[in-house]
Amino acid sequence: MQNNTVLIIGGGASGLAAAIVAAQGGQRVTVLERGDRVGKKLLATGNGRCNLANTGAPAYFGDAAFAAEVLRQMPVSQVLRFFHALGLPTREDPSARVYPGCNQAAAVLDLLRAQLEALGVRVITQAEVRALKRTEKVWRAETGQGSFTADRVLVCCGGLAAPKLGAANAYSLLTDLGCRLIPTSPALSPLETEKAPLKGLSGLRLPATVTLCDGKRPVDAAQGEILFADYGVSGVCAMQMARAAGELLRRRREPMLYIDFSPTLALEENRMRRIPARDPLYNRENVRQWLAGRPLGDPLLGALPRVLRERLRAAGGDMAELLCAYPLRVTGVKGYDQAQVTAGGIDCADFDPATLMHRRLPGLHACGEILNVDGDCGGFNLMFAFATGILAGRASV
Ligand SMILES: Cc1cc2nc3c(=O)[nH]c(=O)nc-3n(C[C@H](O)[C@H](O)[C@H](O)COP(=O)(O)OP(=O)(O)OC[C@H]3O[C@@H](n4cnc5c(N)ncnc54)[C@H](O)[C@@H]3O)c2cc1C
């Protein structure tokens, strides 16, 4: 039996940030990680570049008001200050996404690990916490490597997205203590669609705007890159539709995705962002005029890849409508194995957004994706994980 002041369950983004801040404040900190190393998911973020924050308007779902309050307490400038103080230069791209200066997720993890070591934080890997209890005024975490006790425990176990990168179902640690679990589903995940309209397009990557409709009613839209696959579509703008598409499918509605190729035709901006839901035919007149002004007999020549030209012609019908509202019936959302984040999770109502401490269970904190908060692509999820970890680590001091 060992005694620690602060016990951190989960060595991911939120857990590592919390461990550093608590240890900087002089606490004795132990991190219990079920995997064979900490920060495995962090290495895969941002395609290996780690999009660690976003300086734009917060874009959160689930307990969005809670997320906003967390970020009021710990704004992006302070999250970045945490990294700068550790020695990590960062840079912001034109769409407000923040990356490490060297564009390497591995550099972020190396720095966090070096800091843990310098501060004397004990990191115990292959130590999955199976139960968490409060006994005699201390918190006790049970693992295959024995019991660990502490005055304070931070549950930083993440959600269900990307099990290959270490995600595991740890909600019961908190639900067994009376916390409420809001039903979970994969978010930021590729969409499965009907197959015929995809024929020949697999592997094609283009800038586009997508609109998700519930029947004829537009419900969500985003700009960015779309990537065609044999099962459906991925790419940032399609993945941002997963949350709403999954919701429609669960309600047995018929979600339709309309692809507007105007950004490929340089008729609309090519930015990665969510936009207000709009009529899928929003750009029809622009596209019509553009088609009329094309110099050669084949108006699509030079503007679209050959496979897409052929597909649009094979589809038949009004070319302006096909170019601005190419329809795909959504049949499913890829599961947690391909999702980047989990929608749903532990209800934030019981937690104080300034400290991430449970309102009735002193010394119990929950941070990061295990909570019922999910963000858009663009650094919002890591920013929430780091911000909650820093706040909880600070509250431990
Ligand atoms: C491929 C991919 C790319 C992504 N890219 C970005 C990006 O660029 N920007 C962005 O903002 N977000 C990105 N995300 C999302 C982001 O990585 C997560 O939201 C974030 O890591 C959540 O941090 P966390 O600390 O809550 O959980 P995690 O980072 O998932 O860490 C949880 C840790 O807890 C451990 N654990 C779980 N259960 C137990 C247990 N019972 N006992 C002990 N340990 C346990 C896990 O092994 C894991 O190490 C990406 C996600 C994926 C899958």
Ligand as a Chemical Component Dictionary entry (heavy atoms), coordinates in Angstrom:
data_LIG
# 
_chem_comp.id                   LIG 
_chem_comp.type                 NON-POLYMER 
_chem_comp.pdbx_formal_charge   0 
_chem_comp.three_letter_code    LIG 
# 
loop_
_chem_comp_atom.comp_id 
_chem_comp_atom.atom_id 
_chem_comp_atom.alt_atom_id 
_chem_comp_atom.type_symbol 
_chem_comp_atom.charge 
_chem_comp_atom.model_Cartn_x 
_chem_comp_atom.model_Cartn_y 
_chem_comp_atom.model_Cartn_z 
_chem_comp_atom.pdbx_ordinal 
LIG C1  C1  C 0 -6.619  10.040 -34.529 1  
LIG C2  C2  C 0 -6.997  11.180 -33.605 2  
LIG C3  C3  C 0 -6.558  12.458 -33.883 3  
LIG C4  C4  C 0 -6.937  13.525 -33.055 4  
LIG N1  N1  N 0 -6.451  14.758 -33.336 5  
LIG C5  C5  C 0 -6.794  15.805 -32.546 6  
LIG C6  C6  C 0 -6.252  17.088 -32.767 7  
LIG O1  O1  O 0 -5.376  17.299 -33.632 8  
LIG N2  N2  N 0 -6.687  18.112 -31.972 9  
LIG C7  C7  C 0 -7.594  17.914 -30.966 10 
LIG O2  O2  O 0 -7.964  18.875 -30.285 11 
LIG N3  N3  N 0 -8.068  16.693 -30.680 12 
LIG C8  C8  C 0 -7.670  15.628 -31.429 13 
LIG N4  N4  N 0 -8.148  14.382 -31.137 14 
LIG C9  C9  C 0 -8.968  14.199 -29.913 15 
LIG C10 C10 C 0 -8.064  14.230 -28.657 16 
LIG O3  O3  O 0 -6.937  13.421 -28.877 17 
LIG C11 C11 C 0 -8.797  13.752 -27.402 18 
LIG O4  O4  O 0 -10.015 14.438 -27.263 19 
LIG C12 C12 C 0 -7.920  13.974 -26.162 20 
LIG O5  O5  O 0 -6.748  13.191 -26.248 21 
LIG C13 C13 C 0 -8.668  13.614 -24.889 22 
LIG O6  O6  O 0 -7.777  13.731 -23.814 23 
LIG P1  P1  P 0 -8.054  12.918 -22.456 24 
LIG O7  O7  O 0 -6.928  13.209 -21.535 25 
LIG O8  O8  O 0 -9.419  13.174 -21.994 26 
LIG O9  O9  O 0 -8.021  11.387 -22.900 27 
LIG P2  P2  P 0 -6.882  10.543 -23.629 28 
LIG O10 O10 O 0 -5.874  11.433 -24.261 29 
LIG O11 O11 O 0 -7.605  9.562  -24.465 30 
LIG O12 O12 O 0 -6.151  9.802  -22.428 31 
LIG C14 C14 C 0 -6.827  8.883  -21.588 32 
LIG C15 C15 C 0 -5.791  7.950  -20.977 33 
LIG O13 O13 O 0 -6.391  7.200  -19.937 34 
LIG C16 C16 C 0 -5.950  5.857  -20.008 35 
LIG N5  N5  N 0 -6.951  5.036  -19.317 36 
LIG C17 C17 C 0 -8.214  4.758  -19.731 37 
LIG N6  N6  N 0 -8.854  4.017  -18.809 38 
LIG C18 C18 C 0 -7.970  3.825  -17.781 39 
LIG C19 C19 C 0 -8.041  3.126  -16.542 40 
LIG N7  N7  N 0 -9.160  2.496  -16.121 41 
LIG N8  N8  N 0 -6.934  3.116  -15.732 42 
LIG C20 C20 C 0 -5.776  3.756  -16.121 43 
LIG N9  N9  N 0 -5.664  4.408  -17.294 44 
LIG C21 C21 C 0 -6.755  4.470  -18.108 45 
LIG C22 C22 C 0 -5.834  5.605  -21.502 46 
LIG O14 O14 O 0 -4.991  4.516  -21.790 47 
LIG C23 C23 C 0 -5.260  6.936  -21.992 48 
LIG O15 O15 O 0 -3.849  6.957  -21.963 49 
LIG C24 C24 C 0 -7.780  13.298 -31.936 50 
LIG C25 C25 C 0 -8.202  12.002 -31.648 51 
LIG C26 C26 C 0 -7.823  10.948 -32.464 52 
LIG C27 C27 C 0 -8.285  9.559  -32.137 53 
# 
loop_
_chem_comp_bond.comp_id 
_chem_comp_bond.atom_id_1 
_chem_comp_bond.atom_id_2 
_chem_comp_bond.value_order 
_chem_comp_bond.pdbx_ordinal 
LIG C1  C2  SING 1  
LIG C2  C3  SING 2  
LIG C2  C26 DOUB 3  
LIG C3  C4  DOUB 4  
LIG C4  N1  SING 5  
LIG C4  C24 SING 6  
LIG N1  C5  DOUB 7  
LIG C5  C6  SING 8  
LIG C5  C8  SING 9  
LIG C6  O1  DOUB 10 
LIG C6  N2  SING 11 
LIG N2  C7  SING 12 
LIG C7  O2  DOUB 13 
LIG C7  N3  SING 14 
LIG N3  C8  DOUB 15 
LIG C8  N4  SING 16 
LIG N4  C9  SING 17 
LIG N4  C24 SING 18 
LIG C9  C10 SING 19 
LIG C10 O3  SING 20 
LIG C10 C11 SING 21 
LIG C11 O4  SING 22 
LIG C11 C12 SING 23 
LIG C12 O5  SING 24 
LIG C12 C13 SING 25 
LIG C13 O6  SING 26 
LIG O6  P1  SING 27 
LIG P1  O7  DOUB 28 
LIG P1  O8  SING 29 
LIG P1  O9  SING 30 
LIG O9  P2  SING 31 
LIG P2  O10 DOUB 32 
LIG P2  O11 SING 33 
LIG P2  O12 SING 34 
LIG O12 C14 SING 35 
LIG C14 C15 SING 36 
LIG C15 O13 SING 37 
LIG C15 C23 SING 38 
LIG O13 C16 SING 39 
LIG C16 N5  SING 40 
LIG C16 C22 SING 41 
LIG N5  C17 SING 42 
LIG N5  C21 SING 43 
LIG C17 N6  DOUB 44 
LIG N6  C18 SING 45 
LIG C18 C19 SING 46 
LIG C18 C21 DOUB 47 
LIG C19 N7  SING 48 
LIG C19 N8  DOUB 49 
LIG N8  C20 SING 50 
LIG C20 N9  DOUB 51 
LIG N9  C21 SING 52 
LIG C22 O14 SING 53 
LIG C22 C23 SING 54 
LIG C23 O15 SING 55 
LIG C24 C25 DOUB 56 
LIG C25 C26 SING 57 
LIG C26 C27 SING 58 
# 
